[in-house]
Amino acid sequence: MPEKSNRISFVTPAAKRKKLDQMADVFGKNLSGVVNEALDRYIELYDWQLDHIEEGVNAAAKGEFASEREVRKFFKKYGRTE
């Protein structure tokens, strides 16, 4: 079953819109196709950060923090002494 689509709108500079229209024309796609492909790449690039942030928030909620000794060891290893 195809995924349900939702309509969104946003404001972008005219030059950016012109470039997107050119890309759509050259690649034989419609504007939605080009924008969706760009969004796919963006999500692919940054989705891992969301997972790591969520892991950190969950660990903090459970009280799972590095000890002072672990923090000092980390900074000593990577050259930070302050």
C-alpha positions as a Markdown table, in Angstrom:
| # | Residue | x | y | z |
|---|---|---|---|---|
| 1 | Met | 0.0 | 0.0 | 0.0 |
| 2 | Pro | 1.5 | 3.4 | -1.0 |
| 3 | Glu | 2.5 | 5.8 | 1.8 |
| 4 | Lys | 0.1 | 8.6 | 2.5 |
| 5 | Ser | 1.3 | 12.0 | 1.3 |
| 6 | Asn | 0.9 | 15.3 | 3.0 |
| 7 | Arg | 1.1 | 18.8 | 1.5 |
| 8 | Ile | 3.5 | 21.3 | 3.1 |
| 9 | Ser | 4.4 | 24.8 | 2.1 |
| 10 | Phe | 7.4 | 26.9 | 2.9 |
| 11 | Val | 9.2 | 30.1 | 1.8 |
| 12 | Thr | 12.5 | 30.0 | 0.0 |
| 13 | Pro | 14.5 | 32.6 | -1.8 |
| 14 | Ala | 13.7 | 33.1 | -5.5 |
| 15 | Ala | 17.2 | 32.0 | -6.6 |
| 16 | Lys | 16.9 | 28.7 | -4.8 |
| 17 | Arg | 13.4 | 28.1 | -6.3 |
| 18 | Lys | 14.8 | 28.9 | -9.8 |
| 19 | Lys | 17.6 | 26.4 | -9.2 |
| 20 | Leu | 15.2 | 23.7 | -8.1 |
| 21 | Asp | 13.0 | 24.3 | -11.1 |
| 22 | Gln | 16.1 | 24.0 | -13.4 |
| 23 | Met | 17.1 | 20.7 | -11.7 |
| 24 | Ala | 13.6 | 19.3 | -12.1 |
| 25 | Asp | 13.6 | 20.2 | -15.8 |
| 26 | Val | 17.0 | 18.8 | -16.5 |
| 27 | Phe | 16.3 | 15.5 | -14.6 |
| 28 | Gly | 12.8 | 15.2 | -16.0 |
| 29 | Lys | 11.1 | 15.4 | -12.6 |
| 30 | Asn | 8.5 | 17.6 | -11.1 |
| 31 | Leu | 9.4 | 20.0 | -8.3 |
| 32 | Ser | 7.9 | 17.8 | -5.6 |
| 33 | Gly | 10.2 | 14.9 | -6.8 |
| 34 | Val | 13.3 | 17.1 | -6.5 |
| 35 | Val | 12.3 | 18.5 | -3.1 |
| 36 | Asn | 11.4 | 15.0 | -1.8 |
| 37 | Glu | 14.8 | 13.6 | -3.0 |
| 38 | Ala | 16.5 | 16.5 | -1.2 |
| 39 | Leu | 14.6 | 15.9 | 2.0 |
| 40 | Asp | 15.4 | 12.2 | 1.8 |
| 41 | Arg | 19.1 | 13.0 | 1.6 |
| 42 | Tyr | 18.8 | 15.5 | 4.6 |
| 43 | Ile | 17.0 | 12.9 | 6.7 |
| 44 | Glu | 19.5 | 10.3 | 5.8 |
| 45 | Leu | 22.4 | 12.6 | 6.8 |
| 46 | Tyr | 21.0 | 13.7 | 10.2 |
| 47 | Asp | 18.7 | 10.9 | 11.4 |
| 48 | Trp | 21.6 | 9.2 | 13.3 |
| 49 | Gln | 21.9 | 12.4 | 15.4 |
| 50 | Leu | 18.3 | 12.1 | 16.5 |
| 51 | Asp | 19.0 | 8.5 | 17.6 |
| 52 | His | 22.1 | 9.5 | 19.6 |
| 53 | Ile | 20.4 | 12.5 | 21.2 |
| 54 | Glu | 17.5 | 10.3 | 22.2 |
| 55 | Glu | 19.9 | 7.7 | 23.7 |
| 56 | Gly | 21.6 | 10.4 | 25.7 |
| 57 | Val | 18.3 | 11.9 | 27.0 |
| 58 | Asn | 17.1 | 8.4 | 28.0 |
| 59 | Ala | 20.4 | 7.6 | 29.8 |
| 60 | Ala | 20.2 | 11.0 | 31.7 |
| 61 | Ala | 16.6 | 10.3 | 32.7 |
| 62 | Lys | 17.9 | 7.0 | 34.2 |
| 63 | Gly | 20.7 | 8.9 | 36.0 |
| 64 | Glu | 23.4 | 7.3 | 33.9 |
| 65 | Phe | 26.2 | 9.8 | 33.9 |
| 66 | Ala | 29.9 | 9.5 | 33.6 |
| 67 | Ser | 31.8 | 9.6 | 36.9 |
| 68 | Glu | 34.2 | 12.5 | 37.6 |
| 69 | Arg | 37.1 | 10.0 | 37.1 |
| 70 | Glu | 35.8 | 8.9 | 33.7 |
| 71 | Val | 35.4 | 12.6 | 32.6 |
| 72 | Arg | 39.0 | 13.4 | 33.7 |
| 73 | Lys | 40.3 | 10.3 | 31.9 |
| 74 | Phe | 38.5 | 11.3 | 28.7 |
| 75 | Phe | 39.8 | 14.9 | 28.7 |
| 76 | Lys | 43.3 | 13.7 | 29.6 |
| 77 | Lys | 43.3 | 11.3 | 26.6 |
| 78 | Tyr | 42.1 | 14.0 | 24.2 |
| 79 | Gly | 44.4 | 16.8 | 25.5 |
| 80 | Arg | 42.1 | 18.9 | 27.6 |
| 81 | Thr | 43.4 | 19.6 | 31.1 |
| 82 | Glu | 41.0 | 22.3 | 32.2 |
